[in-house]
């Protein structure tokens, strides 16, 4: 329910008292409904992002403005934070990032429903890209 409110879908929940979120609700309400749907699907996670990706290709099922906005889920998903990326990378590697890389870019090259990609430099100077699954995805 919190995700619905934070993404501006308060109209469905107006009978419930949520005064502490009033300011955030007002800010999100200024966004278009298709944009709020996209943000909601991102917040709900990879399964919902995939659903949005599928819907973006179905103008026979949803209005074109939704298709256009949801098409951003194909290659323009909000990235997870650099700190989370480093934490998950260290968990995956089983050792500190600094023991393998001299640099990992803070800005991702790409963020998608399943993974995120960052540039990095190995200790030997070779430039590489590191692709890491989003936290909470078991595939």
C-alpha positions as CSV (number, residue, x, y, z in Angstrom):
1,X,0.0,0.0,0.0
2,X,2.9,2.3,0.7
3,X,4.2,2.0,-2.9
4,X,0.8,3.0,-4.2
5,X,0.7,6.2,-2.0
6,X,4.3,7.1,-2.7
7,X,3.8,6.9,-6.5
8,X,0.7,9.2,-6.3
9,X,-2.1,6.7,-6.5
10,X,-3.7,8.2,-3.4
11,X,-7.1,8.5,-5.1
12,X,-7.7,4.9,-4.4
13,X,-6.8,5.3,-0.8
14,X,-8.4,8.7,0.1
15,X,-10.5,7.1,2.8
16,X,-7.4,6.3,4.9
17,X,-5.5,8.9,6.9
18,X,-1.9,9.3,5.7
19,X,-1.0,12.9,6.8
20,X,2.8,12.2,7.1
21,X,3.0,11.4,3.4
22,X,0.9,14.4,2.3
23,X,3.8,16.4,0.9
24,X,5.2,13.5,-1.0
25,X,1.7,12.6,-2.3
26,X,1.3,16.2,-3.6
27,X,4.6,16.1,-5.4
28,X,3.9,12.7,-7.1
29,X,0.4,13.8,-8.1
30,X,2.0,16.5,-10.4
31,X,3.5,13.7,-12.5
32,X,1.4,12.2,-15.4
33,X,-0.5,9.0,-14.6
34,X,1.5,7.0,-17.1
35,X,4.8,8.2,-15.4
36,X,3.4,7.3,-12.0
37,X,2.4,3.8,-13.3
38,X,6.0,3.3,-14.5
39,X,7.4,4.5,-11.1
40,X,5.1,2.1,-9.3
41,X,6.1,-0.9,-11.4
42,X,9.8,-0.1,-10.8
43,X,9.2,0.2,-7.1
44,X,7.4,-3.1,-7.0
45,X,10.3,-4.9,-8.5
46,X,11.5,-7.0,-11.4
47,X,8.4,-9.0,-12.0
48,X,6.3,-5.9,-12.3
49,X,9.0,-4.2,-14.5
50,X,8.7,-7.2,-16.8
51,X,4.9,-6.8,-16.9
52,X,5.3,-3.2,-17.8
53,X,7.8,-4.1,-20.6
54,X,5.2,-6.5,-22.0
55,X,2.4,-4.0,-21.7
56,X,4.5,-1.3,-23.5
57,X,4.3,-3.4,-26.6
58,X,0.5,-3.8,-26.5
59,X,-1.2,-0.6,-27.7
60,X,-4.2,-2.8,-28.4
61,X,-4.5,-3.2,-24.6
62,X,-3.5,0.1,-23.1
63,X,-3.5,3.7,-24.4
64,X,-0.5,4.9,-26.4
65,X,0.7,7.3,-23.8
66,X,1.1,4.4,-21.4
67,X,2.9,2.4,-24.0
68,X,5.3,5.2,-24.6
69,X,6.1,5.7,-20.9
70,X,6.3,2.0,-20.1
71,X,8.7,1.5,-23.1
72,X,11.2,3.3,-20.8
73,X,11.2,0.1,-18.8
74,X,12.9,-1.6,-21.7
75,X,16.2,0.2,-21.2
76,X,15.7,3.1,-18.7
77,X,14.9,1.6,-15.3
78,X,15.9,3.6,-12.3
79,X,19.3,2.3,-11.1
80,X,19.9,1.1,-7.6
81,X,22.4,3.0,-5.6
82,X,26.2,2.7,-6.0
83,X,26.5,1.7,-2.3
84,X,24.1,-1.2,-2.8
85,X,26.0,-2.1,-6.0
86,X,29.3,-2.3,-4.1
87,X,27.8,-4.2,-1.2
88,X,26.2,-6.8,-3.5
89,X,29.4,-7.1,-5.6
90,X,31.5,-7.8,-2.5
91,X,28.9,-10.3,-1.4
92,X,29.1,-12.0,-4.8
93,X,32.9,-11.9,-5.0
94,X,33.4,-13.0,-1.4
95,X,36.1,-10.3,-0.9
96,X,36.4,-6.5,-0.9
97,X,36.0,-4.7,-4.2
98,X,39.4,-3.0,-3.7
99,X,41.2,-6.3,-3.7
100,X,40.2,-6.8,-7.4
101,X,39.4,-3.4,-8.8
102,X,41.2,0.0,-8.7
103,X,38.1,1.8,-9.8
104,X,34.4,1.1,-10.2
105,X,32.3,3.9,-11.8
106,X,29.7,5.4,-9.6
107,X,27.3,6.0,-12.5
108,X,25.9,2.8,-14.2
109,X,26.3,2.3,-17.9
110,X,22.9,0.6,-17.9
111,X,20.1,-0.3,-15.5
112,X,17.5,-2.9,-16.4
113,X,14.9,-5.0,-14.7
114,X,17.3,-7.8,-13.8
115,X,20.7,-6.3,-13.7
116,X,22.9,-3.2,-13.6
117,X,26.2,-2.6,-15.4
118,X,29.1,-0.4,-14.3
119,X,32.6,0.3,-15.8
120,X,35.5,-0.8,-13.7
121,X,39.3,-1.1,-13.9
122,X,41.1,-4.3,-12.7
123,X,44.3,-4.1,-10.6
124,X,46.3,-5.0,-13.8
125,X,44.9,-1.9,-15.5
126,X,42.4,-3.7,-17.8
127,X,39.1,-1.9,-18.3
128,X,36.1,-4.1,-17.9
129,X,32.3,-3.9,-17.3
130,X,30.7,-5.5,-14.3
131,X,27.1,-6.7,-14.6
132,X,25.3,-7.5,-11.3
133,X,21.8,-8.8,-10.6
134,X,19.5,-6.5,-8.8
135,X,19.3,-7.3,-5.1
136,X,16.6,-9.8,-4.2
137,X,16.6,-11.5,-7.6
138,X,17.2,-15.3,-7.6
139,X,17.7,-16.7,-11.1
